Amino acid sequence: MKNNIEKLKLSSNEIELIDFRIFEVRDNKIYEGIYGINVAKVQEIIKMPEIFEQPSGPDYVIGVFDLRGTIIPLIDLSKWMGISEKNLPTLKSCEYKANAHHRSTQVKNVIITEFNNIKIGFVVDHTKRIRRINWQCIEPAHFNSTTSLEREKITGTTRIEDEKTLLILDLESIIEDLNLHQENNKKEMSEPIKVKFKGLVLILEDSTSARKLIKKNLLNMGFEIIESIDGEDGLKKLEKLYEEFKDDLSKNLRLIISDVEMPKMDGFHFLSQIYSDKRFSNIPLIFNSSICDKYSAEKAKELGAKAYLVKFDADKFYDEIARILG
């Protein structure tokens, strides 16, 4: 009984978000943009540190800073999102190093994150609070003509008080933009594929950039791919596959690769749903997540996942699939 209660807690389909704000001037009025990032990816929140500039790189990379002996890149989220610097009512990057008295009245916050096994600091105007939200209340990203954001930079939206909208940013795409995967993990396998696989793989992934990368590697292994953007969509795809293959489903659908953070239904809740259904319970599932804490890996194991991988090491990705499919 106790084990079942713990599993229920692990698959509660909720997320805790750090609510942070970025300001923009529109029509001579200050607009407060509301954004969120998973608490599981946040290590701490600090004031603006001393910055060491880099000679090259995108303008949204302010530089790097030393956090207790670790050198971390610092990203200005407003610039990455396309908010014009001339419209910002706060300090420009060149003013961050102004005297301490001046900074004290206008200093921004830096959210220190670790995901995809990479540490990054993000400059924001204000950190507000922690919100606990059910994934069912988070909608997949849709293009919003009232903002300068591209759809690919948003993974989900949700309503908060006063009918305001909170946007969940696809911060993984920053890693893609900066080619940090190539520096920390190999996108391409270091050796040629030794064994080619056959059959279908179902991918559950809401990040466009991550989905492309996973699909590319799976196709290289010989698989055919079925894509879905969240847990609810994944369940629908599974139902259609069962209608097609019936009791031979597991012979055709070899594997499910799932993200953890997804609108509508997260990966943990998705897994608990399919493993309680005898039609799908024998299909192996691998989590492929940007969250790199031990607690999430323990959750995955408790719920029955065959592996928990942190995005994205192509060699390890292949090795785990080869191990599971034998």
Number of C-alpha atoms within 10 A of each C-alpha: 5 7 8 9 9 13 16 14 12 19 20 15 22 21 18 16 20 20 20 21 19 20 19 21 15 10 7 8 9 13 14 14 17 19 22 23 22 19 18 19 20 19 12 12 15 12 13 20 17 13 17 14 14 12 6 8 10 13 12 17 21 22 21 20 20 13 12 6 7 10 13 18 21 25 23 19 20 20 17 16 16 13 18 13 14 10 13 19 14 17 16 11 15 9 12 20 15 11 9 10 8 12 16 12 8 13 19 21 20 23 26 20 21 19 20 22 17 17 17 22 27 19 24 21 23 18 19 13 10 15 16 12 16 17 22 15 16 22 18 17 21 13 13 11 9 6 12 12 16 13 17 16 22 24 24 24 20 22 14 13 7 6 8 10 14 20 21 24 24 21 17 18 17 17 17 14 11 13 13 14 19 14 9 13 19 15 19 15 16 9 7 9 13 8 10 12 18 13 14 20 21 22 25 29 29 26 24 17 18 21 17 11 16 21 19 14 18 21 14 16 19 15 20 17 17 17 17 19 22 25 28 20 17 24 18 12 16 20 14 12 17 17 11 11 13 12 11 12 19 20 12 14 24 22 22 20 22 29 28 26 25 28 28 20 28 26 27 27 22 22 26 19 15 18 18 10 10 9 17 19 16 14 19 20 26 23 25 24 23 23 25 19 14 10 11 18 18 13 18 23 14 13 18 16 22 16 18 26 20 19 26 22 18 18 17 16 21 16 10 16 21 15 9 14 10 6
